[in-house]
């Protein structure tokens, strides 16, 4: 099954993965491959900044 559309977290990058817990389509930045879940399921208490840009990311900052 292929994933198409925008990431359901950032809504700006192309989704490439599906969260194994909630089913959300997410981009590589918002998917934890080792656990197979999106950043929201990985951190259900919301203590992480899910919109933080990883080092070397070439996507412009949101303003």
N, CA, C and O atoms as a GROMACS GRO file, in nm:
protein
  252
    1UNK      N    1   0.084  -0.117   0.000
    1UNK     CA    2   0.000   0.000   0.000
    1UNK      C    3   0.089   0.124   0.000
    1UNK      O    4   0.178   0.137   0.084
    2UNK      N    5   0.066   0.213  -0.092
    2UNK     CA    6   0.147   0.334  -0.100
    2UNK      C    7   0.078   0.447  -0.026
    2UNK      O    8  -0.045   0.453  -0.016
    3UNK      N    9   0.160   0.537   0.026
    3UNK     CA   10   0.109   0.653   0.098
    3UNK      C   11   0.117   0.773   0.006
    3UNK      O   12   0.221   0.798  -0.055
    4UNK      N   13   0.008   0.847  -0.006
    4UNK     CA   14   0.008   0.966  -0.090
    4UNK      C   15  -0.053   1.082  -0.013
    4UNK      O   16  -0.129   1.062   0.081
    5UNK      N   17  -0.018   1.202  -0.054
    5UNK     CA   18  -0.072   1.322   0.009
    5UNK      C   19   0.030   1.386   0.101
    5UNK      O   20   0.146   1.346   0.108
    6UNK      N   21  -0.018   1.488   0.172
    6UNK     CA   22   0.069   1.562   0.262
    6UNK      C   23   0.072   1.499   0.400
    6UNK      O   24  -0.022   1.430   0.442
    7UNK      N   25   0.180   1.524   0.470
    7UNK     CA   26   0.197   1.480   0.608
    7UNK      C   27   0.083   1.537   0.693
    7UNK      O   28   0.051   1.655   0.682
    8UNK      N   29   0.024   1.455   0.775
    8UNK     CA   30  -0.086   1.500   0.860
    8UNK      C   31  -0.038   1.574   0.984
    8UNK      O   32  -0.120   1.623   1.062
    9UNK      N   33   0.093   1.584   1.003
    9UNK     CA   34   0.147   1.662   1.115
    9UNK      C   35   0.183   1.802   1.067
    9UNK      O   36   0.131   1.901   1.120
   10UNK      N   37   0.272   1.812   0.968
   10UNK     CA   38   0.319   1.945   0.924
   10UNK      C   39   0.240   2.001   0.806
   10UNK      O   40   0.242   2.122   0.783
   11UNK      N   41   0.172   1.916   0.734
   11UNK     CA   42   0.093   1.955   0.618
   11UNK      C   43   0.173   2.031   0.513
   11UNK      O   44   0.117   2.113   0.439
   12UNK      N   45   0.305   2.004   0.505
   12UNK     CA   46   0.386   2.071   0.404
   12UNK      C   47   0.475   1.975   0.326
   12UNK      O   48   0.510   2.004   0.212
   13UNK      N   49   0.511   1.864   0.384
   13UNK     CA   50   0.595   1.765   0.315
   13UNK      C   51   0.510   1.648   0.268
   13UNK      O   52   0.402   1.622   0.322
   14UNK      N   53   0.560   1.577   0.169
   14UNK     CA   54   0.491   1.460   0.117
   14UNK      C   55   0.497   1.346   0.219
   14UNK      O   56   0.604   1.316   0.271
   15UNK      N   57   0.384   1.285   0.246
   15UNK     CA   58   0.378   1.171   0.338
   15UNK      C   59   0.442   1.049   0.272
   15UNK      O   60   0.417   1.021   0.155
   16UNK      N   61   0.523   0.977   0.348
   16UNK     CA   62   0.589   0.857   0.298
   16UNK      C   63   0.563   0.735   0.386
   16UNK      O   64   0.592   0.623   0.347
   17UNK      N   65   0.508   0.758   0.506
   17UNK     CA   66   0.486   0.650   0.601
   17UNK      C   67   0.345   0.657   0.658
   17UNK      O   68   0.278   0.760   0.651
   18UNK      N   69   0.302   0.545   0.714
   18UNK     CA   70   0.175   0.539   0.786
   18UNK      C   71   0.204   0.495   0.928
   18UNK      O   72   0.273   0.394   0.950
   19UNK      N   73   0.153   0.568   1.025
   19UNK     CA   74   0.172   0.535   1.166
   19UNK      C   75   0.104   0.401   1.195
   19UNK      O   76  -0.012   0.381   1.159
   20UNK      N   77   0.176   0.311   1.259
   20UNK     CA   78   0.122   0.179   1.290
   20UNK      C   79   0.021   0.185   1.405
   20UNK      O   80  -0.054   0.090   1.425
   21UNK      N   81   0.019   0.294   1.479
   21UNK     CA   82  -0.073   0.306   1.593
   21UNK      C   83  -0.202   0.378   1.555
   21UNK      O   84  -0.311   0.327   1.582
   22UNK      N   85  -0.191   0.497   1.494
   22UNK     CA   86  -0.312   0.576   1.465
   22UNK      C   87  -0.351   0.578   1.317
   22UNK      O   88  -0.462   0.618   1.283
   23UNK      N   89  -0.259   0.536   1.230
   23UNK     CA   90  -0.289   0.533   1.087
   23UNK      C   91  -0.264   0.662   1.013
   23UNK      O   92  -0.296   0.671   0.894
   24UNK      N   93  -0.206   0.763   1.079
   24UNK     CA   94  -0.179   0.892   1.014
   24UNK      C   95  -0.072   0.876   0.906
   24UNK      O   96   0.023   0.799   0.922
   25UNK      N   97  -0.090   0.948   0.796
   25UNK     CA   98   0.011   0.953   0.690
   25UNK      C   99   0.108   1.064   0.726
   25UNK      O  100   0.067   1.178   0.744
   26UNK      N  101   0.238   1.031   0.736
   26UNK     CA  102   0.336   1.129   0.782
   26UNK      C  103   0.463   1.126   0.698
   26UNK      O  104   0.496   1.027   0.633
   27UNK      N  105   0.534   1.239   0.701
   27UNK     CA  106   0.662   1.253   0.630
   27UNK      C  107   0.773   1.190   0.715
   27UNK      O  108   0.750   1.158   0.831
   28UNK      N  109   0.892   1.172   0.657
   28UNK     CA  110   1.003   1.113   0.732
   28UNK      C  111   1.042   1.192   0.858
   28UNK      O  112   1.090   1.133   0.955
   29UNK      N  113   1.023   1.324   0.856
   29UNK     CA  114   1.059   1.406   0.972
   29UNK      C  115   0.968   1.376   1.091
   29UNK      O  116   1.012   1.383   1.206
   30UNK      N  117   0.844   1.341   1.066
   30UNK     CA  118   0.747   1.320   1.172
   30UNK      C  119   0.712   1.173   1.194
   30UNK      O  120   0.604   1.141   1.244
   31UNK      N  121   0.804   1.085   1.157
   31UNK     CA  122   0.785   0.941   1.174
   31UNK      C  123   0.906   0.883   1.244
   31UNK      O  124   1.019   0.907   1.202
   32UNK      N  125   0.884   0.807   1.348
   32UNK     CA  126   0.993   0.740   1.420
   32UNK      C  127   1.003   0.598   1.368
   32UNK      O  128   0.928   0.510   1.410
   33UNK      N  129   1.098   0.576   1.276
   33UNK     CA  130   1.110   0.448   1.209
   33UNK      C  131   1.138   0.333   1.303
   33UNK      O  132   1.087   0.223   1.283
   34UNK      N  133   1.218   0.357   1.406
   34UNK     CA  134   1.250   0.248   1.498
   34UNK      C  135   1.127   0.196   1.572
   34UNK      O  136   1.122   0.079   1.610
   35UNK      N  137   1.028   0.282   1.593
   35UNK     CA  138   0.905   0.242   1.663
   35UNK      C  139   0.786   0.223   1.570
   35UNK      O  140   0.688   0.159   1.607
   36UNK      N  141   0.796   0.278   1.449
   36UNK     CA  142   0.688   0.265   1.352
   36UNK      C  143   0.568   0.352   1.380
   36UNK      O  144   0.456   0.320   1.339
   37UNK      N  145   0.591   0.463   1.451
   37UNK     CA  146   0.479   0.550   1.487
   37UNK      C  147   0.510   0.696   1.453
   37UNK      O  148   0.626   0.734   1.437
   38UNK      N  149   0.404   0.776   1.443
   38UNK     CA  150   0.421   0.919   1.420
   38UNK      C  151   0.467   0.987   1.549
   38UNK      O  152   0.463   0.926   1.656
   39UNK      N  153   0.510   1.111   1.539
   39UNK     CA  154   0.560   1.182   1.657
   39UNK      C  155   0.452   1.204   1.762
   39UNK      O  156   0.482   1.211   1.881
   40UNK      N  157   0.327   1.215   1.721
   40UNK     CA  158   0.219   1.233   1.818
   40UNK      C  159   0.199   1.106   1.901
   40UNK      O  160   0.181   1.114   2.022
   41UNK      N  161   0.203   0.990   1.838
   41UNK     CA  162   0.188   0.864   1.911
   41UNK      C  163   0.314   0.833   1.994
   41UNK      O  164   0.305   0.771   2.100
   42UNK      N  165   0.430   0.875   1.944
   42UNK     CA  166   0.554   0.852   2.017
   42UNK      C  167   0.559   0.936   2.144
   42UNK      O  168   0.625   0.897   2.240
   43UNK      N  169   0.492   1.049   2.145
   43UNK     CA  170   0.492   1.142   2.258
   43UNK      C  171   0.348   1.184   2.289
   43UNK      O  172   0.310   1.298   2.264
   44UNK      N  173   0.266   1.092   2.343
   44UNK     CA  174   0.124   1.123   2.364
   44UNK      C  175   0.099   1.236   2.464
   44UNK      O  176  -0.009   1.294   2.464
   45UNK      N  177   0.197   1.268   2.548
   45UNK     CA  178   0.180   1.377   2.645
   45UNK      C  179   0.206   1.514   2.584
   45UNK      O  180   0.179   1.616   2.647
   46UNK      N  181   0.261   1.517   2.460
   46UNK     CA  182   0.285   1.643   2.392
   46UNK      C  183   0.401   1.723   2.448
   46UNK      O  184   0.398   1.846   2.443
   47UNK      N  185   0.502   1.656   2.502
   47UNK     CA  186   0.614   1.728   2.561
   47UNK      C  187   0.725   1.760   2.461
   47UNK      O  188   0.813   1.840   2.491
   48UNK      N  189   0.721   1.700   2.343
   48UNK     CA  190   0.822   1.727   2.239
   48UNK      C  191   0.771   1.834   2.144
   48UNK      O  192   0.650   1.849   2.126
   49UNK      N  193   0.863   1.909   2.082
   49UNK     CA  194   0.828   2.007   1.980
   49UNK      C  195   0.825   1.935   1.846
   49UNK      O  196   0.930   1.918   1.784
   50UNK      N  197   0.708   1.892   1.802
   50UNK     CA  198   0.698   1.813   1.680
   50UNK      C  199   0.725   1.893   1.554
   50UNK      O  200   0.743   1.836   1.447
   51UNK      N  201   0.728   2.026   1.565
   51UNK     CA  202   0.755   2.109   1.449
   51UNK      C  203   0.899   2.156   1.442
   51UNK      O  204   0.934   2.235   1.354
   52UNK      N  205   0.984   2.110   1.532
   52UNK     CA  206   1.125   2.147   1.529
   52UNK      C  207   1.187   2.094   1.401
   52UNK      O  208   1.158   1.982   1.359
   53UNK      N  209   1.272   2.173   1.339
   53UNK     CA  210   1.339   2.133   1.215
   53UNK      C  211   1.463   2.051   1.250
   53UNK      O  212   1.545   2.096   1.329
   54UNK      N  213   1.478   1.932   1.194
   54UNK     CA  214   1.599   1.854   1.219
   54UNK      C  215   1.720   1.922   1.156
   54UNK      O  216   1.706   1.998   1.061
   55UNK      N  217   1.837   1.894   1.208
   55UNK     CA  218   1.961   1.952   1.155
   55UNK      C  219   1.976   1.917   1.008
   55UNK      O  220   1.955   1.802   0.968
   56UNK      N  221   2.011   2.016   0.928
   56UNK     CA  222   2.034   1.991   0.785
   56UNK      C  223   1.908   1.986   0.702
   56UNK      O  224   1.915   1.959   0.582
   57UNK      N  225   1.794   2.012   0.760
   57UNK     CA  226   1.670   2.008   0.684
   57UNK      C  227   1.666   2.127   0.590
   57UNK      O  228   1.694   2.239   0.632
   58UNK      N  229   1.632   2.104   0.465
   58UNK     CA  230   1.635   2.213   0.366
   58UNK      C  231   1.498   2.278   0.346
   58UNK      O  232   1.479   2.355   0.251
   59UNK      N  233   1.403   2.249   0.432
   59UNK     CA  234   1.271   2.309   0.420
   59UNK      C  235   1.274   2.444   0.493
   59UNK      O  236   1.320   2.449   0.607
   60UNK      N  237   1.227   2.552   0.431
   60UNK     CA  238   1.228   2.682   0.496
   60UNK      C  239   1.144   2.683   0.623
   60UNK      O  240   1.049   2.606   0.637
   61UNK      N  241   1.180   2.769   0.715
   61UNK     CA  242   1.105   2.782   0.840
   61UNK      C  243   0.967   2.840   0.813
   61UNK      O  244   0.948   2.918   0.721
   62UNK      N  245   0.871   2.799   0.897
   62UNK     CA  246   0.737   2.857   0.888
   62UNK      C  247   0.740   2.993   0.954
   62UNK      O  248   0.804   3.010   1.058
   63UNK      N  249   0.673   3.090   0.897
   63UNK     CA  250   0.669   3.224   0.955
   63UNK      C  251   0.529   3.272   0.965
   63UNK      O  252   0.505   3.384   1.011
   0.00000   0.00000   0.00000
